[in-house]
Amino acid sequence: MNPLATIVEDRSLAFAADDPMAKTCTLALADGDGHASARTLVLREVTVNGLVVFMNQSSPKWRVLSSGGHYEVLLWYPSIQRQYRIQGTAKELADEGVRESWQLRPDPGKRLDFLYRDHPQSSPIKDRTQLLQSVIAKQQFINDGHPPPNGVTAFHLTATMIERLDLSQELEVHDRRRFTLRGDAWISQVLVP
Ligand SMILES: Cc1cc2nc3c(=O)[nH]c(=O)nc-3n(C[C@H](O)[C@H](O)[C@H](O)COP(=O)(O)O)c2cc1C
């Protein structure tokens, strides 16, 4: 069985339980020098084909992912006591769907995408006053119906290794399994928790 189908099911259970973690994931990256980094992202989509996350091309994480850096996504759903670790390959989605989806973003997120053209994400800025002034000035682009700025992007994360840890087991012996993609088939192994 494709373990991504199990993730889809478990995420639905987490949403139904109003789990605050259901909307997000942790994206960990290793760059070419072996430096690790991790951050919370909205998990925009999970299907049997993979995961989708949105970001801006001005961000450090885009530089790592687009240059072939390795990723691991962590999902933890406290409401159902299940954790997933996912590894695989990342492919940038440069399609019209990303730009259409951007149109549905709330204004605060849109303003930031316009801001990143002058001030890249994660770069230092003089102070919060300058930041707020710069952000407010970007509202004009939205009011004018400006198309999505360059830099708006998304990645499709294809899984080749998925590890599931289920804490809701008898005797508190957690059920831990690793699923590895070999050709078209997922190989399952039970791991010591
Ligand atoms: C709940 C939550 C959701 C977030 N969602 C996103 C997101 O979807 N995209 C994004 O670029 N940053 C998101 N962030 C901010 C990132 O965690 C991070 O601070 C930012 O992307 C800069 O990361 P970088 O310097 O590694 O590129 C979110 C943060 C939180 C706490």
The ligand as an SDF file (V2000), in Angstrom:
LIG
                    3D

 31 33  0  0  0  0  0  0  0  0999 V2000
    2.3900   28.2630   11.2020 C   0  0  0  0  0  0  0  0  0  0  0  0
    3.4560   28.7700   10.2420 C   0  0  0  0  0  0  0  0  0  0  0  0
    3.2380   28.6350    8.8710 C   0  0  0  0  0  0  0  0  0  0  0  0
    4.2020   29.1160    7.9650 C   0  0  0  0  0  0  0  0  0  0  0  0
    3.9830   28.9260    6.6180 N   0  0  0  0  0  0  0  0  0  0  0  0
    4.9180   29.3470    5.7340 C   0  0  0  0  0  0  0  0  0  0  0  0
    4.7470   29.0880    4.3250 C   0  0  0  0  0  0  0  0  0  0  0  0
    3.7890   28.4520    3.8780 O   0  0  0  0  0  0  0  0  0  0  0  0
    5.7050   29.5570    3.4680 N   0  0  0  0  0  0  0  0  0  0  0  0
    6.8100   30.2290    3.9280 C   0  0  0  0  0  0  0  0  0  0  0  0
    7.6480   30.6160    3.1040 O   0  0  0  0  0  0  0  0  0  0  0  0
    7.0140   30.4620    5.2380 N   0  0  0  0  0  0  0  0  0  0  0  0
    6.0980   30.0360    6.1620 C   0  0  0  0  0  0  0  0  0  0  0  0
    6.2950   30.2540    7.5180 N   0  0  0  0  0  0  0  0  0  0  0  0
    7.5240   30.9540    7.9430 C   0  0  0  0  0  0  0  0  0  0  0  0
    8.6990   29.9690    7.9400 C   0  0  0  0  0  0  0  0  0  0  0  0
    8.6440   29.1220    9.0750 O   0  0  0  0  0  0  0  0  0  0  0  0
   10.0780   30.6980    7.9180 C   0  0  0  0  0  0  0  0  0  0  0  0
   10.2150   31.5540    9.0200 O   0  0  0  0  0  0  0  0  0  0  0  0
   10.2740   31.5030    6.6300 C   0  0  0  0  0  0  0  0  0  0  0  0
    9.7550   30.7980    5.5140 O   0  0  0  0  0  0  0  0  0  0  0  0
   11.7450   31.8280    6.3780 C   0  0  0  0  0  0  0  0  0  0  0  0
   12.4530   30.6330    6.2650 O   0  0  0  0  0  0  0  0  0  0  0  0
   13.8920   30.5060    5.5070 P   0  0  0  0  0  0  0  0  0  0  0  0
   14.7380   31.6360    6.0290 O   0  0  0  0  0  0  0  0  0  0  0  0
   14.3870   29.1730    5.9520 O   0  0  0  0  0  0  0  0  0  0  0  0
   13.6440   30.5920    4.0410 O   0  0  0  0  0  0  0  0  0  0  0  0
    5.3760   29.7510    8.4460 C   0  0  0  0  0  0  0  0  0  0  0  0
    5.6020   29.8380    9.8200 C   0  0  0  0  0  0  0  0  0  0  0  0
    4.6530   29.3500   10.7100 C   0  0  0  0  0  0  0  0  0  0  0  0
    4.9450   29.4490   12.2020 C   0  0  0  0  0  0  0  0  0  0  0  0
  1  2  1  0
  2  3  1  0
  2 30  2  0
  3  4  2  0
  4  5  1  0
  4 28  1  0
  5  6  2  0
  6  7  1  0
  6 13  1  0
  7  8  2  0
  7  9  1  0
  9 10  1  0
 10 11  2  0
 10 12  1  0
 12 13  2  0
 13 14  1  0
 14 15  1  0
 14 28  1  0
 15 16  1  0
 16 17  1  0
 16 18  1  0
 18 19  1  0
 18 20  1  0
 20 21  1  0
 20 22  1  0
 22 23  1  0
 23 24  1  0
 24 25  2  0
 24 26  1  0
 24 27  1  0
 28 29  2  0
 29 30  1  0
 30 31  1  0
M  END
$$$$
